[in-house]
Amino acid sequence: MINGVTNRVNIDRYILNALQEDITSEDVTTNAIMREACKGSAELICKQDGIICGLEVFKRTFELLDDDAVFETDVKDGDVVKNGQVMGIIKGDIRALLSGERTGLNYLQRMSGIATFTNSLVRELEGKKTKLLDTRKTTPNMRPFEKYAVKVGGGTNHRYNLSDGILIKDNHIGAAGSITKAVSMAKEYAPFVRKVEVEVETLEQLDEALSAGADIIMLDNMDNDTMREAVRRVAGKAETECSGNVTKERLAEIADIGVDYVSAGALTHSAPIMDISLKNMKPL
């Protein structure tokens, strides 16, 4: 489902927490009108063009409410879907379908929106060496789903969390006293197989990071001319990442400067949802 990010048990925990947020004691509306179990179905309908993502999460939401729930679909994550397309049919106890509808759609709409938005930015980098990265600017308790959606959209995941990689930012530098000290301590503490990335805001900081032996240099909020000079100075001695004020309109020119990576928090914090509905619910 979300390979390489977390296992099924952990994914279930996230979904169950979301269901419990929506159903603190009972779904009073559903329980009022559906006093007994009744098998039913509903159609999953796309209401705009885009890249679908999160179908397994959608299905799992209903399975956690009804062991016998079945989701029938010929669509898979990463497929292009069209406005008006019936993407599948969910079948099960109508009470589970009604109670899980909003939670299942929340996941599917959010993940599909991120995949679609990511894909629109990735297309701006076609033919370039520069790879598009996400960040840790994710919705709390949605990180595995949102980072998976970035990958489905054609993007690349940056570090998953604080345990996943060394990234020395401005406040780390301030705490350590200098870039040189921060890099030295990181290399002393971490296994030699770990790369050390350093965020720099000026060319002077860049030179210090290179001298200290940084493996990756994050060029933070630099204008194009400064970034171009930074890439010239790096000259292959480290990998480069552009971050800050990254917009769709700037992507092509950033790539032309020659950075290896460009990271955009907007992939996860600003992507609009995809409009998807669960309609035509009926007893079977």
MIKENU-76221 format. One record per residue (C-alpha): residue in one letter; x, y, z. Coordinates in nm, 2 decimals. Example, Ala and Ser with C-alpha at 12.3 -4.5 7.8 and 13.67 -1.06 7.14 Angstrom:
REM MIKENU-76221
MARVO  aa       x       y       z
MARVO   a    1.23   -0.45    0.78
MARVO   s    1.37   -0.11    0.71
//
This chain:
REM MIKENU-76221
MARVO  aa       x       y       z
MARVO   m    0.00    0.00    0.00
MARVO   i    0.26    0.26    0.11
MARVO   n    0.57    0.05    0.06
MARVO   g    0.89    0.17    0.22
MARVO   v    0.72    0.42    0.45
MARVO   t    0.55    0.22    0.73
MARVO   n    0.38   -0.12    0.77
MARVO   r    0.02   -0.21    0.76
MARVO   v   -0.01   -0.21    1.14
MARVO   n    0.10    0.15    1.17
MARVO   i   -0.12    0.26    0.87
MARVO   d   -0.42    0.10    1.05
MARVO   r   -0.33    0.30    1.36
MARVO   y   -0.34    0.63    1.16
MARVO   i   -0.67    0.54    1.00
MARVO   l   -0.83    0.42    1.33
MARVO   n   -0.73    0.75    1.49
MARVO   a   -0.89    0.94    1.21
MARVO   l   -1.21    0.73    1.25
MARVO   q   -1.21    0.78    1.62
MARVO   e   -1.18    1.16    1.57
MARVO   d   -1.50    1.14    1.36
MARVO   i   -1.69    0.89    1.57
MARVO   t   -1.62    0.96    1.94
MARVO   s   -1.90    0.75    2.07
MARVO   e   -2.13    0.67    1.78
MARVO   d   -2.25    0.79    1.44
MARVO   v   -2.58    0.90    1.57
MARVO   t   -2.74    0.99    1.23
MARVO   t   -2.66    0.65    1.08
MARVO   n   -2.76    0.46    1.40
MARVO   a   -3.09    0.65    1.39
MARVO   i   -3.19    0.55    1.04
MARVO   m   -3.01    0.21    1.01
MARVO   r   -3.11    0.00    1.31
MARVO   e   -2.99   -0.33    1.17
MARVO   a   -2.71   -0.45    0.94
MARVO   c   -2.80   -0.41    0.57
MARVO   k   -2.56   -0.47    0.28
MARVO   g   -2.53   -0.19    0.04
MARVO   s   -2.31   -0.02   -0.22
MARVO   a   -2.20    0.32   -0.34
MARVO   e   -2.01    0.46   -0.64
MARVO   l   -1.68    0.64   -0.61
MARVO   i   -1.70    0.93   -0.86
MARVO   c   -1.42    1.16   -0.97
MARVO   k   -1.54    1.52   -1.02
MARVO   q   -1.23    1.67   -1.18
MARVO   d   -0.93    1.55   -1.39
MARVO   g   -0.62    1.45   -1.20
MARVO   i   -0.39    1.18   -1.07
MARVO   i   -0.56    0.94   -0.83
MARVO   c   -0.38    0.83   -0.51
MARVO   g   -0.49    0.66   -0.19
MARVO   l   -0.72    0.40   -0.31
MARVO   e   -0.58    0.13   -0.08
MARVO   v   -0.62    0.37    0.22
MARVO   f   -0.98    0.45    0.11
MARVO   k   -1.05    0.07    0.09
MARVO   r   -0.88    0.00    0.43
MARVO   t   -1.09    0.27    0.60
MARVO   f   -1.41    0.06    0.53
MARVO   e   -1.24   -0.27    0.60
MARVO   l   -1.16   -0.15    0.95
MARVO   l   -1.54   -0.08    1.01
MARVO   d   -1.66   -0.39    0.83
MARVO   d   -1.45   -0.71    0.78
MARVO   d   -1.67   -0.80    0.48
MARVO   a   -1.63   -0.46    0.30
MARVO   v   -1.52   -0.50   -0.07
MARVO   f   -1.39   -0.23   -0.30
MARVO   e   -1.42   -0.31   -0.67
MARVO   t   -1.21   -0.10   -0.91
MARVO   d   -1.00   -0.12   -1.22
MARVO   v   -0.82    0.20   -1.13
MARVO   k   -0.48    0.21   -0.95
MARVO   d   -0.28    0.48   -0.78
MARVO   g   -0.10    0.69   -1.03
MARVO   d   -0.36    0.66   -1.30
MARVO   v   -0.50    0.97   -1.47
MARVO   v   -0.87    1.00   -1.40
MARVO   k   -1.13    1.23   -1.56
MARVO   n   -1.42    1.44   -1.44
MARVO   g   -1.74    1.22   -1.41
MARVO   q   -1.55    0.89   -1.41
MARVO   v   -1.69    0.62   -1.19
MARVO   m   -1.36    0.48   -1.03
MARVO   g   -1.51    0.20   -0.84
MARVO   i   -1.79    0.06   -0.61
MARVO   i   -1.76    0.01   -0.24
MARVO   k   -1.98   -0.27   -0.09
MARVO   g   -2.05   -0.36    0.27
MARVO   d   -2.27   -0.30    0.56
MARVO   i   -2.44    0.04    0.48
MARVO   r   -2.37    0.15    0.84
MARVO   a   -2.00    0.11    0.78
MARVO   l   -2.02    0.29    0.44
MARVO   l   -2.20    0.58    0.59
MARVO   s   -1.98    0.61    0.89
MARVO   g   -1.65    0.58    0.70
MARVO   e   -1.75    0.79    0.40
MARVO   r   -1.60    1.12    0.52
MARVO   t   -1.28    0.97    0.66
MARVO   g   -1.22    0.76    0.35
MARVO   l   -1.28    1.05    0.12
MARVO   n   -1.06    1.29    0.32
MARVO   y   -0.76    1.06    0.27
MARVO   l   -0.84    1.00   -0.10
MARVO   q   -0.90    1.37   -0.18
MARVO   r   -0.59    1.49    0.01
MARVO   m   -0.36    1.23   -0.14
MARVO   s   -0.49    1.27   -0.49
MARVO   g   -0.46    1.64   -0.47
MARVO   i   -0.09    1.61   -0.37
MARVO   a   -0.02    1.36   -0.64
MARVO   t   -0.19    1.58   -0.90
MARVO   f   -0.01    1.90   -0.79
MARVO   t    0.33    1.72   -0.76
MARVO   n    0.28    1.59   -1.11
MARVO   s    0.22    1.93   -1.25
MARVO   l    0.55    2.05   -1.11
MARVO   v    0.74    1.74   -1.21
MARVO   r    0.64    1.81   -1.57
MARVO   e    0.82    2.15   -1.55
MARVO   l    1.14    1.95   -1.50
MARVO   e    1.11    1.71   -1.79
MARVO   g    1.45    1.67   -1.96
MARVO   k    1.64    1.82   -1.67
MARVO   k    1.87    1.65   -1.42
MARVO   t    1.71    1.83   -1.13
MARVO   k    1.48    1.62   -0.91
MARVO   l    1.18    1.76   -0.72
MARVO   l    1.18    1.69   -0.34
MARVO   d    0.92    1.72   -0.07
MARVO   t    0.98    1.85    0.28
MARVO   r    0.87    1.78    0.64
MARVO   k    0.61    2.05    0.61
MARVO   t    0.33    1.79    0.63
MARVO   t   -0.01    1.78    0.80
MARVO   p    0.03    1.63    1.15
MARVO   n   -0.05    1.25    1.14
MARVO   m   -0.06    1.26    0.76
MARVO   r    0.31    1.23    0.68
MARVO   p    0.32    0.87    0.55
MARVO   f    0.01    0.93    0.33
MARVO   e    0.13    1.27    0.20
MARVO   k    0.49    1.16    0.12
MARVO   y    0.36    0.85   -0.05
MARVO   a    0.13    1.08   -0.26
MARVO   v    0.44    1.29   -0.37
MARVO   k    0.60    0.97   -0.50
MARVO   v    0.29    0.87   -0.69
MARVO   g    0.29    1.21   -0.85
MARVO   g    0.64    1.16   -0.97
MARVO   g    0.83    1.35   -0.70
MARVO   t    1.11    1.23   -0.47
MARVO   n    1.10    1.21   -0.10
MARVO   h    1.34    1.41    0.11
MARVO   r    1.42    1.27    0.46
MARVO   y    1.11    1.12    0.62
MARVO   n    1.17    1.25    0.97
MARVO   l    1.44    1.37    1.21
MARVO   s    1.58    1.02    1.25
MARVO   d    1.62    0.98    0.88
MARVO   g    1.90    1.22    0.79
MARVO   i    2.13    1.49    0.90
MARVO   l    2.03    1.84    0.79
MARVO   i    2.21    2.13    0.97
MARVO   k    1.99    2.44    0.95
MARVO   d    2.04    2.80    1.07
MARVO   n    1.94    2.73    1.43
MARVO   h    2.17    2.42    1.45
MARVO   i    2.45    2.64    1.33
MARVO   g    2.36    2.90    1.59
MARVO   a    2.35    2.64    1.86
MARVO   a    2.69    2.49    1.76
MARVO   g    2.86    2.83    1.71
MARVO   s    2.96    2.78    1.34
MARVO   i    2.91    2.57    1.03
MARVO   t    3.25    2.42    1.08
MARVO   k    3.18    2.31    1.43
MARVO   a    2.83    2.18    1.34
MARVO   v    2.96    1.97    1.05
MARVO   s    3.25    1.84    1.26
MARVO   m    3.02    1.73    1.54
MARVO   a    2.78    1.57    1.30
MARVO   k    3.05    1.37    1.13
MARVO   e    3.19    1.26    1.47
MARVO   y    2.85    1.15    1.60
MARVO   a    2.69    0.99    1.29
MARVO   p    2.80    0.67    1.11
MARVO   f    3.03    0.74    0.82
MARVO   v    2.77    0.62    0.58
MARVO   r    2.54    0.91    0.66
MARVO   k    2.56    1.22    0.44
MARVO   v    2.57    1.56    0.61
MARVO   e    2.36    1.83    0.45
MARVO   v    2.40    2.20    0.54
MARVO   e    2.17    2.49    0.48
MARVO   v    2.34    2.81    0.37
MARVO   e    2.21    3.15    0.29
MARVO   t    2.52    3.33    0.16
MARVO   l    2.82    3.25   -0.05
MARVO   e    3.05    3.29    0.25
MARVO   q    2.85    3.02    0.43
MARVO   l    2.87    2.81    0.12
MARVO   d    3.25    2.83    0.12
MARVO   e    3.27    2.74    0.49
MARVO   a    3.03    2.44    0.44
MARVO   l    3.25    2.31    0.15
MARVO   s    3.57    2.35    0.36
MARVO   a    3.40    2.16    0.65
MARVO   g    3.32    1.87    0.42
MARVO   a    2.95    1.89    0.38
MARVO   d    2.81    1.63    0.14
MARVO   i    2.50    1.83    0.03
MARVO   i    2.46    2.21    0.03
MARVO   m    2.11    2.35    0.06
MARVO   l    2.09    2.69   -0.11
MARVO   d    1.83    2.86    0.09
MARVO   n    1.63    3.16   -0.05
MARVO   m    1.90    3.26   -0.30
MARVO   d    1.83    3.46   -0.61
MARVO   n    1.92    3.31   -0.94
MARVO   d    2.25    3.49   -0.98
MARVO   t    2.37    3.40   -0.64
MARVO   m    2.26    3.04   -0.69
MARVO   r    2.44    3.02   -1.02
MARVO   e    2.76    3.14   -0.85
MARVO   a    2.71    2.89   -0.57
MARVO   v    2.68    2.60   -0.82
MARVO   r    2.99    2.72   -0.99
MARVO   r    3.18    2.72   -0.66
MARVO   v    3.06    2.38   -0.56
MARVO   a    3.18    2.24   -0.89
MARVO   g    3.08    1.89   -0.81
MARVO   k    3.24    1.88   -0.47
MARVO   a    2.90    1.83   -0.31
MARVO   e    2.54    1.78   -0.42
MARVO   t    2.32    2.09   -0.43
MARVO   e    1.96    2.16   -0.33
MARVO   c    1.76    2.47   -0.39
MARVO   s    1.50    2.56   -0.12
MARVO   g    1.28    2.86   -0.04
MARVO   n    1.05    3.06   -0.26
MARVO   v    1.02    2.77   -0.51
MARVO   t    0.72    2.83   -0.74
MARVO   k    0.60    2.65   -1.05
MARVO   e    0.71    2.95   -1.26
MARVO   r    1.07    2.93   -1.13
MARVO   l    1.12    2.56   -1.16
MARVO   a    1.26    2.55   -1.52
MARVO   e    1.50    2.84   -1.46
MARVO   i    1.62    2.69   -1.13
MARVO   a    1.69    2.36   -1.31
MARVO   d    1.88    2.54   -1.58
MARVO   i    2.12    2.68   -1.31
MARVO   g    2.22    2.32   -1.25
MARVO   v    2.12    2.23   -0.90
MARVO   d    2.07    1.86   -0.83
MARVO   y    1.75    1.89   -0.63
MARVO   v    1.48    2.15   -0.56
MARVO   s    1.26    2.11   -0.26
MARVO   a    0.91    2.26   -0.22
MARVO   g    0.71    2.25    0.10
MARVO   a    0.41    2.35   -0.12
MARVO   l    0.38    1.99   -0.24
MARVO   t    0.23    1.89    0.09
MARVO   h    0.12    2.21    0.26
MARVO   s   -0.05    2.39   -0.03
MARVO   a   -0.18    2.13   -0.27
MARVO   p   -0.56    2.17   -0.33
MARVO   i   -0.76    1.86   -0.28
MARVO   m   -0.91    1.66   -0.57
MARVO   d   -1.29    1.67   -0.58
MARVO   i   -1.42    1.32   -0.53
MARVO   s   -1.76    1.20   -0.41
MARVO   l   -1.92    0.88   -0.28
MARVO   k   -2.27    0.88   -0.45
MARVO   n   -2.57    0.66   -0.53
MARVO   m   -2.57    0.46   -0.21
MARVO   k   -2.83    0.19   -0.20
MARVO   p   -2.92   -0.14   -0.03
MARVO   l   -2.83   -0.46   -0.21
//
